[in-house]
Amino acid sequence: MKHVFGPISSKRLGQSLGVDLLPSKSCTWNCVYCQLGRTQRFVTERCEFFPKEEILAEILQAVETREKIDWITFVGSGETTLYKGLDWLIGRVKQLATIPVAVITNGSLLSLPEVRRELLEADAVLPSFNAGSAELFERIDRPAPGFGFERHVEGLRQFREEYSGKLWIEVMLIAGMNDSEGALRDMAAVLSTIRPEMIHLVLPTRPAPEGFVAVPDEDRIRRAVFILSAAAPVVHPAKGEMALDSADNLLETVSEIAVRHPLQERELEAALGKLFDGDHSKVHEAIAGLLSSGRFEKVHQGDDLYWIIKAPSEE
């Protein structure tokens, strides 16, 4: 499928069917930790990048044919809310399926009344919030001109006033950047004024565009949970398990995920092990078959090995 991938397992959303609304990479930010790489050209104007009927048809097909789905999650190869007409897709999905809808966003466009209106029917919205000061916001999120810290915070506050669903703030915790006591207390102070239901602490475990991005140690993660919990309950970062429902079209299924989310090799091996009931020979055969396609390359992030899609120039 062109727009739908997964479902992918996560602690936060269970079995989540991803819906990608954007051409890669279309974003208002150039985050130091982004798994999609650097933003080569900022995109700040909203439009209907792909026909909404085409996207809806893929969602409904996946709901009918794929096994357990807990959430339908709109997430772009960039900033999700750049897709104009998101409200139509959310509304149609909720009319035609009984599965709750989530939207993952950096929150940069929530200052626009039309964007806030388009998200009102979503069951959960998960905006990013990575810094409690303008200086740190510029260093981590590196926004397009005009998308500064105050605009970001005010958009989140206005959305909270209008939105009755679940507002779950995502905080990307980065070693040496926003994991100090001062940075965490700044974030907690601002988050208290936004009033989310929960704070989801996430870690930069996937390959990042900047080499200095690293996962904090356990002591700093525990301290972050303690300090941020003054603003809202904090979900401790934990990886879900990748799930593969069928050996059919395995190359396409793995490619759909890897193009948007670098795959940890051991997670892929574990998912294949479950798929093939622990038959190691079949797992090795599947891994070899996937690699022989020439679509993937392996990259290191810390001590872990990840699979990503090869750039076109390298094929």
VEXDREN-2710 file (C-alpha; in Angstrom, 1 decimal):
% VEXDREN-2710
k/r/px/py/pz
1/MET/0.0/0.0/0.0
2/LYS/1.1/3.5/-0.7
3/HIS/-0.2/5.2/2.5
4/VAL/-0.9/2.5/5.1
5/PHE/1.6/0.4/7.0
6/GLY/1.7/-1.9/10.0
7/PRO/0.1/-2.5/12.3
8/ILE/3.1/-1.8/14.5
9/SER/3.1/-2.6/18.2
10/SER/3.8/0.1/20.8
11/LYS/3.3/0.5/24.5
12/ARG/1.3/3.6/23.9
13/LEU/-1.1/2.5/21.2
14/GLY/-1.0/-1.3/21.1
15/GLN/-1.4/-2.6/17.6
16/SER/-1.3/0.7/15.6
17/LEU/-2.1/0.9/11.9
18/GLY/-0.1/3.8/10.5
19/VAL/-1.5/6.1/7.9
20/ASP/1.2/8.3/6.1
21/LEU/-0.4/11.4/4.5
22/LEU/2.7/13.1/3.1
23/PRO/5.5/12.9/0.6
24/SER/8.8/12.5/2.4
25/LYS/10.0/14.7/4.0
26/SER/7.5/17.5/4.4
27/CYS/8.0/19.3/7.7
28/THR/7.9/22.6/9.5
29/TRP/10.8/21.5/11.8
30/ASN/14.3/20.0/11.3
31/CYS/14.7/18.1/14.5
32/VAL/18.1/16.8/15.5
33/TYR/16.7/13.4/16.3
34/CYS/14.4/12.8/13.4
35/GLN/14.4/9.2/12.1
36/LEU/13.6/10.5/8.6
37/GLY/16.8/12.5/8.4
38/ARG/17.3/16.2/7.9
39/THR/14.6/18.4/6.5
40/GLN/16.1/19.6/3.1
41/ARG/13.4/22.1/2.5
42/PHE/10.8/23.4/5.0
43/VAL/7.1/22.9/4.0
44/THR/4.8/25.3/5.8
45/GLU/1.8/25.5/3.5
46/ARG/-1.0/23.0/4.0
47/CYS/-2.5/21.1/1.0
48/GLU/-4.1/17.8/0.1
49/PHE/-0.9/16.0/-1.0
50/PHE/-2.7/12.9/-2.0
51/PRO/-6.4/12.3/-2.8
52/LYS/-8.3/11.7/0.5
53/GLU/-10.5/9.1/-1.2
54/GLU/-7.4/7.1/-2.1
55/ILE/-6.1/7.2/1.5
56/LEU/-9.5/6.2/2.9
57/ALA/-9.8/3.2/0.6
58/GLU/-6.4/1.9/1.8
59/ILE/-7.4/2.4/5.4
60/LEU/-10.7/0.4/5.0
61/GLN/-8.9/-2.3/3.0
62/ALA/-6.4/-2.7/5.8
63/VAL/-9.1/-2.8/8.5
64/GLU/-10.8/-5.6/6.6
65/THR/-7.7/-7.7/5.8
66/ARG/-5.2/-7.2/8.6
67/GLU/-5.4/-8.8/12.0
68/LYS/-5.9/-7.0/15.4
69/ILE/-5.8/-3.2/15.1
70/ASP/-6.1/-1.2/18.3
71/TRP/-5.7/2.3/16.8
72/ILE/-5.7/3.9/13.4
73/THR/-2.8/6.5/13.7
74/PHE/-2.4/9.4/11.3
75/VAL/1.3/10.1/11.1
76/GLY/3.2/11.8/8.2
77/SER/6.6/11.6/6.7
78/GLY/7.0/15.0/8.3
79/GLU/4.3/17.1/10.0
80/THR/1.0/15.3/9.8
81/THR/-1.2/18.4/10.1
82/LEU/0.2/19.8/6.8
83/TYR/-2.4/17.5/5.2
84/LYS/-5.4/19.7/4.5
85/GLY/-8.6/17.8/4.9
86/LEU/-7.5/15.7/7.9
87/ASP/-11.0/16.3/9.4
88/TRP/-12.7/14.6/6.5
89/LEU/-10.5/11.5/6.8
90/ILE/-10.9/11.3/10.6
91/GLY/-14.7/11.7/10.3
92/ARG/-15.0/9.1/7.6
93/VAL/-12.9/6.6/9.5
94/LYS/-14.9/7.0/12.6
95/GLN/-18.2/6.6/10.6
96/LEU/-17.0/3.4/8.9
97/ALA/-14.9/1.7/11.6
98/THR/-15.1/1.2/15.3
99/ILE/-11.4/1.6/15.9
100/PRO/-10.2/4.8/17.7
101/VAL/-8.2/7.4/15.8
102/ALA/-4.9/9.0/16.9
103/VAL/-2.9/11.8/15.3
104/ILE/0.8/12.2/15.9
105/THR/2.0/15.7/15.2
106/ASN/4.8/18.1/16.2
107/GLY/2.1/20.6/17.1
108/SER/3.6/23.4/15.2
109/LEU/0.4/24.2/13.3
110/LEU/-1.9/24.2/16.3
111/SER/-1.8/28.0/16.4
112/LEU/-4.0/27.9/13.3
113/PRO/-7.8/27.7/14.1
114/GLU/-8.5/25.5/11.1
115/VAL/-5.9/22.9/12.2
116/ARG/-7.4/22.8/15.7
117/ARG/-10.8/22.3/14.3
118/GLU/-9.7/19.4/12.0
119/LEU/-8.4/17.5/15.0
120/LEU/-11.4/17.8/17.3
121/GLU/-12.9/14.4/16.3
122/ALA/-9.7/12.4/16.9
123/ASP/-9.8/10.2/20.0
124/ALA/-6.2/11.1/20.9
125/VAL/-3.7/13.7/19.7
126/LEU/0.0/13.3/20.5
127/PRO/1.9/16.6/19.9
128/SER/5.7/17.0/20.6
129/PHE/7.1/19.1/23.3
130/ASN/10.9/18.9/23.8
131/ALA/12.0/22.1/25.4
132/GLY/10.7/24.5/28.1
133/SER/12.7/27.5/26.7
134/ALA/13.0/29.2/23.4
135/GLU/16.8/28.7/23.3
136/LEU/16.6/24.9/23.8
137/PHE/13.6/24.7/21.4
138/GLU/15.7/26.2/18.6
139/ARG/18.6/23.9/19.3
140/ILE/16.5/20.7/19.3
141/ASP/13.5/21.2/17.0
142/ARG/15.1/23.8/14.6
143/PRO/11.8/25.2/13.3
144/ALA/11.1/27.0/10.1
145/PRO/11.2/30.8/10.3
146/GLY/8.0/32.1/12.0
147/PHE/7.4/28.8/13.9
148/GLY/9.0/29.9/17.2
149/PHE/8.7/28.7/20.8
150/GLU/5.9/31.1/21.9
151/ARG/3.8/30.2/18.9
152/HIS/4.2/26.5/19.6
153/VAL/3.3/26.8/23.3
154/GLU/0.3/29.1/22.7
155/GLY/-1.0/26.7/20.0
156/LEU/-0.9/23.8/22.5
157/ARG/-2.7/25.8/25.1
158/GLN/-5.4/26.9/22.7
159/PHE/-5.9/23.4/21.5
160/ARG/-6.2/22.1/25.1
161/GLU/-9.0/24.7/25.7
162/GLU/-11.0/23.4/22.6
163/TYR/-10.2/19.7/22.5
164/SER/-12.1/17.2/24.7
165/GLY/-10.2/14.1/23.6
166/LYS/-7.0/12.6/25.0
167/LEU/-4.1/15.0/24.8
168/TRP/-0.9/13.0/25.2
169/ILE/2.3/15.1/25.0
170/GLU/5.4/13.4/23.6
171/VAL/8.7/14.5/25.1
172/MET/11.9/13.3/23.3
173/LEU/14.5/13.0/25.9
174/ILE/18.1/13.5/24.5
175/ALA/21.3/13.1/26.5
176/GLY/23.1/16.3/27.2
177/MET/20.3/18.5/25.7
178/ASN/17.1/18.4/27.6
179/ASP/17.8/15.9/30.4
180/SER/19.3/18.2/32.9
181/GLU/17.3/19.1/36.0
182/GLY/16.9/22.7/34.9
183/ALA/15.7/21.8/31.4
184/LEU/13.3/19.3/32.9
185/ARG/11.9/21.7/35.4
186/ASP/11.4/24.3/32.6
187/MET/9.4/21.7/30.6
188/ALA/7.3/20.7/33.6
189/ALA/6.4/24.3/34.3
190/VAL/5.2/25.0/30.8
191/LEU/3.4/21.6/30.5
192/SER/1.5/22.4/33.7
193/THR/-0.1/25.3/31.8
194/ILE/-1.0/23.1/28.9
195/ARG/-2.6/20.4/31.1
196/PRO/-2.2/17.2/29.1
197/GLU/-3.8/13.9/30.3
198/MET/-0.4/12.2/30.0
199/ILE/3.2/12.8/29.1
200/HIS/4.8/10.1/26.9
201/LEU/8.6/10.0/27.4
202/VAL/10.3/8.8/24.3
203/LEU/14.0/8.1/23.5
204/PRO/16.1/8.6/20.4
205/THR/16.7/4.9/19.8
206/ARG/16.5/5.0/16.0
207/PRO/19.2/6.4/13.8
208/ALA/19.3/10.2/14.0
209/PRO/20.7/12.7/11.4
210/GLU/23.0/14.3/14.0
211/GLY/25.8/12.2/15.5
212/PHE/25.6/13.8/18.9
213/VAL/22.0/12.6/19.6
214/ALA/22.1/9.9/22.3
215/VAL/19.9/8.1/24.8
216/PRO/20.2/9.4/28.4
217/ASP/21.3/6.9/31.1
218/GLU/18.8/5.3/33.4
219/ASP/19.4/7.7/36.2
220/ARG/18.5/10.7/34.0
221/ILE/15.4/8.9/32.6
222/ARG/14.2/8.2/36.1
223/ARG/14.8/11.8/37.1
224/ALA/12.8/13.0/34.0
225/VAL/9.9/10.8/35.0
226/PHE/9.9/12.2/38.5
227/ILE/10.2/15.9/37.5
228/LEU/7.8/15.8/34.6
229/SER/5.2/13.9/36.7
230/ALA/4.5/17.2/38.4
231/ALA/2.7/18.3/35.3
232/ALA/0.9/15.0/34.4
233/PRO/1.3/11.2/34.7
234/VAL/4.4/10.1/32.7
235/VAL/4.5/6.9/30.6
236/HIS/8.0/5.5/31.0
237/PRO/9.7/4.8/27.6
238/ALA/9.4/1.2/26.6
239/LYS/9.5/-0.5/23.2
240/GLY/6.6/-2.5/22.0
241/GLU/7.0/-5.7/20.0
242/MET/6.9/-5.7/16.3
243/ALA/4.2/-8.1/14.9
244/LEU/4.0/-9.7/11.5
245/ASP/0.7/-11.4/10.7
246/SER/1.6/-13.3/7.6
247/ALA/4.6/-14.5/5.5
248/ASP/2.7/-13.4/2.4
249/ASN/4.2/-10.2/0.8
250/LEU/6.8/-10.1/3.6
251/LEU/9.1/-7.9/1.5
252/GLU/6.4/-5.3/1.0
253/THR/5.3/-5.4/4.6
254/VAL/8.8/-4.9/6.0
255/SER/9.5/-2.2/3.4
256/GLU/6.3/-0.3/4.3
257/ILE/7.5/-0.1/7.9
258/ALA/11.2/0.5/7.3
259/VAL/10.7/3.5/5.0
260/ARG/9.0/5.4/7.9
261/HIS/10.5/3.7/11.0
262/PRO/14.0/2.2/11.0
263/LEU/13.7/-1.3/12.1
264/GLN/15.8/-2.7/14.9
265/GLU/17.3/-5.9/13.6
266/ARG/16.7/-7.9/16.8
267/GLU/13.0/-6.8/16.8
268/LEU/12.7/-8.0/13.2
269/GLU/14.3/-11.3/14.1
270/ALA/12.0/-11.7/17.1
271/ALA/8.9/-10.9/15.0
272/LEU/10.0/-13.5/12.3
273/GLY/10.6/-16.0/15.1
274/LYS/7.0/-15.6/16.3
275/LEU/5.7/-15.7/12.7
276/PHE/7.5/-19.0/12.0
277/ASP/6.9/-20.6/15.5
278/GLY/10.6/-20.4/16.4
279/ASP/11.9/-22.2/13.3
280/HIS/15.3/-20.7/13.0
281/SER/16.0/-22.0/9.5
282/LYS/12.9/-20.2/8.2
283/VAL/13.9/-17.0/10.1
284/HIS/17.4/-17.0/8.5
285/GLU/15.8/-17.8/5.1
286/ALA/13.5/-14.8/5.4
287/ILE/16.2/-12.5/6.5
288/ALA/18.4/-13.6/3.6
289/GLY/15.5/-13.1/1.2
290/LEU/14.8/-9.6/2.5
291/LEU/18.4/-8.6/2.2
292/SER/18.8/-10.1/-1.3
293/SER/16.1/-7.6/-2.5
294/GLY/18.7/-4.9/-2.3
295/ARG/16.1/-2.5/-0.7
296/PHE/17.7/-2.3/2.7
297/GLU/21.0/-1.3/4.4
298/LYS/22.1/-1.7/7.9
299/VAL/23.2/1.2/10.1
300/HIS/24.3/1.4/13.7
301/GLN/22.8/3.5/16.4
302/GLY/24.7/3.1/19.7
303/ASP/25.0/-0.7/20.2
304/ASP/22.0/-1.6/18.1
305/LEU/21.7/-2.4/14.4
306/TYR/18.9/-1.0/12.3
307/TRP/17.5/-1.7/8.9
308/ILE/16.6/1.4/6.7
309/ILE/15.6/1.7/3.1
310/LYS/18.5/2.5/0.8
311/ALA/18.6/5.9/-0.8
312/PRO/17.7/5.7/-4.5
313/SER/21.2/6.8/-5.6
314/GLU/22.6/3.7/-3.8
315/GLU/20.4/1.1/-5.5
END
